[in-house]
């Protein structure tokens, strides 16, 4: 375990709620307790000298941010639905200097907006909460906005918010001080598992589908509930009380796909998630996702993702090893 101490700052944008940073702060506090020494110091900052007060009356002491402050990681926290519209040029210059100095900048919830406004996310991946991703993409077309839980890209860290922030901070603890400490922190916080950043946000089904058609929703729920033993299109149609032809028309109209192809991609995406996040064998993953044989699974996987399951897993492990070595 590394004994290096890291200085962390949370810059609370005007209007942001203290709760937005609590998941990350809880991980840092637990890490210090589980490690038996102060792995992290954390400071809450504002753009003025006023304390942070939530609409419920919570008050959070904070110090005004000064450009000469030095930190290892600098998090910007902003309200998801009231993002800033502009930034002071001097602030943008200072943030760019911080990156050159090796400071890692991060955005939590609406904190991705100031980073994008400063041009610091151009051509970088950025995790954006599903509720505002359309607005974000329209405002910042040069940013690779994703619906992943969180993103780590070239010294930029972004969290979609909520529990995803805890997942990101737990991942950082593992990178800073080892997987054993991260596991202890997860147990301390009663976190069942540390989710990987590659996992997608759990977007409500009707938002993911872009439709409220009841038969379509019922059909997709059936598919998601029957991954290991897939149903046939006829069986799905029978369960949702429509004809096969009618079900195919609904999928074509709303998803521009046929039920069988949508179902296959659903199973393959689940397989990819298991492949990259568990130690199960490739055969076990394939069987868990409804593929009857290794060659069938491998062929379908390559057609969808352009690589075989083994190549994808090896590439991911090599990338993780390279990231760990770089730190």
Residue pairs with C-beta under 8 A, 6 or more apart in sequence:
1 35
1 177
1 178
1 180
1 181
2 176
2 177
2 178
3 37
4 39
4 176
5 38
5 39
5 40
5 41
6 39
6 40
6 41
6 72
6 73
6 176
7 40
7 41
7 43
7 70
7 71
7 72
7 73
8 28
8 40
8 41
8 42
8 43
8 71
8 72
8 73
8 75
9 42
9 43
9 44
9 45
9 65
9 69
9 71
9 73
9 74
9 75
10 21
10 24
10 25
10 42
10 43
10 44
10 45
10 75
10 77
10 108
11 45
11 46
11 47
11 65
11 74
11 75
11 76
11 77
12 18
12 21
12 44
12 45
12 46
12 52
12 60
12 62
12 77
13 47
13 76
13 77
13 78
13 79
13 84
13 110
13 111
13 114
14 46
14 47
14 48
15 78
15 79
15 82
16 52
16 77
16 78
16 79
16 109
16 110
16 111
17 54
17 55
17 79
18 52
18 54
18 58
18 60
19 54
19 58
20 77
20 79
20 108
20 109
20 161
20 165
21 44
21 75
21 77
21 108
21 165
23 162
23 163
23 165
23 166
23 169
24 75
24 108
24 159
24 165
24 166
24 168
24 169
25 42
26 166
26 189
27 166
27 169
27 170
27 173
27 185
27 189
28 39
28 40
28 42
28 169
29 42
30 185
30 188
30 189
31 39
31 40
31 173
31 177
31 181
31 185
32 38
32 39
32 40
33 188
34 181
34 184
34 185
34 188
35 177
35 181
39 173
39 176
39 177
39 181
43 63
43 71
44 52
44 60
44 61
44 62
44 63
45 62
45 63
45 64
45 65
45 69
46 52
46 62
46 63
46 64
46 65
47 64
47 65
48 64
49 64
51 59
51 60
51 61
51 62
52 58
52 59
52 60
52 62
53 59
53 60
54 60
67 90
67 94
70 103
71 103
72 103
72 104
73 103
73 104
73 105
73 106
73 157
73 172
74 95
74 98
74 103
74 104
74 105
74 106
75 105
75 106
75 107
75 108
75 111
75 157
76 105
76 106
76 107
76 108
76 111
76 114
76 115
77 107
77 108
77 109
77 110
77 111
78 84
78 107
78 108
78 109
78 110
78 111
78 113
78 114
79 109
79 110
80 109
80 110
80 129
80 131
80 132
80 161
81 110
81 131
81 132
82 110
83 110
83 113
83 114
83 132
84 113
84 114
84 117
86 117
87 114
87 117
87 118
91 118
92 118
92 119
95 105
95 118
95 120
96 118
96 120
98 105
99 105
99 120
99 155
104 155
104 156
104 157
105 115
105 120
105 155
105 156
105 157
106 156
106 157
106 158
106 159
107 113
107 114
107 115
107 126
107 156
107 157
107 158
107 159
108 158
108 159
108 161
108 165
109 129
109 159
109 160
109 161
109 165
110 132
111 158
112 121
112 126
112 127
112 128
112 136
112 158
113 136
115 121
115 126
115 156
115 158
116 122
116 126
116 136
116 139
116 140
116 143
120 156
121 140
121 142
121 143
121 156
121 158
122 140
122 142
122 143
123 142
123 143
123 144
124 143
124 144
124 151
124 153
124 154
124 156
125 144
125 146
125 148
125 151
125 153
125 158
126 136
126 143
126 144
126 145
126 146
126 151
126 153
126 156
126 158
127 146
127 147
127 148
127 149
127 150
127 151
127 158
127 159
127 160
127 164
127 197
128 136
128 137
128 145
128 146
128 147
128 158
128 160
129 160
129 161
129 201
130 147
130 160
130 201
130 203
130 207
133 145
133 147
136 143
136 145
137 143
137 145
147 160
147 200
147 201
147 203
148 160
148 197
148 198
148 199
148 200
148 201
149 159
149 160
149 164
149 167
149 168
149 195
149 196
149 197
149 199
149 200
149 201
150 157
150 158
150 159
150 160
150 164
150 165
150 167
150 168
150 171
150 197
151 157
151 158
151 197
152 168
152 171
152 197
152 323
157 168
157 172
159 165
159 168
160 201
163 195
164 195
164 201
166 189
166 191
167 194
167 195
167 196
167 197
168 197
170 182
170 185
170 186
170 191
170 194
171 182
171 194
171 196
171 197
173 181
173 182
173 185
174 181
174 182
174 194
175 323
175 324
175 327
176 327
182 194
183 194
185 191
186 193
186 194
196 276
196 277
198 273
198 276
198 277
199 273
199 277
205 217
205 220
205 221
206 212
206 217
209 216
209 217
209 220
209 254
209 255
210 254
211 217
211 254
211 255
213 250
213 254
215 240
215 241
215 242
215 246
215 247
215 250
216 250
216 251
216 254
216 255
218 239
218 240
219 236
219 237
219 239
219 240
219 247
219 250
219 251
219 259
220 262
220 266
222 231
222 236
222 239
222 240
223 230
223 231
223 236
223 259
223 262
223 263
223 266
224 266
227 266
227 267
227 270
227 288
227 289
227 290
228 287
228 288
228 289
228 290
229 290
230 263
230 267
230 290
231 239
233 244
233 247
233 248
233 258
233 259
233 260
233 263
234 244
236 247
236 259
237 243
237 244
237 246
237 247
240 247
242 250
247 259
248 258
248 259
251 257
251 258
251 259
251 262
252 258
255 262
257 265
264 300
264 304
265 304
267 289
267 290
267 291
268 289
268 300
268 301
268 304
268 305
270 289
271 285
271 286
271 288
271 289
271 291
271 297
271 301
271 309
272 301
272 305
272 312
274 280
274 285
274 288
274 289
275 282
275 285
275 309
275 312
275 313
276 312
276 313
276 316
278 285
280 288
282 294
282 297
282 298
282 309
282 310
282 313
283 294
283 297
285 297
285 309
286 293
286 294
286 296
286 297
286 298
286 309
289 297
291 297
291 300
297 309
298 308
298 309
298 310
301 307
301 308
301 309
301 312
302 308
305 312
307 315
